[in-house]
Amino acid sequence: MNHEKEKHGNLPTTKERNREIEKTKQQISKYKEMLKETRSELSQLEILYENLYDMAHPIEYVAEEEVEEEYDEPVRTRNREWER
């Protein structure tokens, strides 16, 4: 033990290590909170982007009556005969 102490100088005490661990845990907690806030802000920005995109590129809706078209052309069936 003395050899290691001479090699590395004074080794930190348990109390010093525990203080460092607590400080690190506090920093981790702080960064986790910042990450949570950033994700929330990102989510809000994505919603804003989608809304702005929709406003800039409106979709033209067609009434259902206009979509339904009747075809007068013959339709080919599986047995390859023409039917109307």
N, C-alpha and C positions, 0 to 999 in steps of 0.2 A: 504494500500500500504506500509506503514511504517513497518507493521508487517511482510510482505513478504520480504522486504528489510533487516530487521534484521535477518530473518530466513535464507535467501540465500546469504546474503552479497550484494555487489553492483551488480545491474542488468546491463547487457550489453546495450549499447546505440544502437539506430537504425543504426547509422553509422557503429558500430562494427559488427552488424548483417549483414548489407549489404556487408561489406568487406568479411565476412565469406561466404556468399552466392556466391559472385563473385569468390572467391577462389575455392569453391566447383564446380561451373560451369566450371571453367578452368580445374580442375582435370577431370571432367566428359568428357569434350571435348578431353583432352589428352588421356584418356583411350579408348574413342570411336575410335580415330585415330589408337591407338595401336591394337585394335581389328580388324579394317579394314585391317591393314597391315598383321596381323597374319592370317586372313582368306585368304588373297591373297597368302601368302606364303604356307599355307596348300593346297590350290588349285593347286599350282605349284608342290608341293611335291606329291600330288595324281596323277597328270599327269605323273610325273617322275616314280613313282612306277608302274603305269600301263604299261608304255613303257618298263621298265626293266623287268617286269613280262612277257610281250609279247616276249621280246628277249630271255628270259630264257626258255620259253615254246612255241616254234614256232608251228603254226598250219600247218599241211600238207594238202595242197589243192589237191583235186582230180579233174581231168578234167571231164567235164560234160558227155563226151562220155562214160567214165568208170562208171559213176554213174547210167546211164540208163541201166538197165538189162531187158532182156526179160525172162519171166517165161513160161516154157513149161508144167508146172503142171496145172491140171484142177482147175477151179475157181468155188466156190460154189455160187449160186445166191440166191435170196430171196425165190424162190419157191422150194429151196433145191434140184434142179436138177443140174447135172454136165454139164458144158459147157467148150469148149476149145476156 
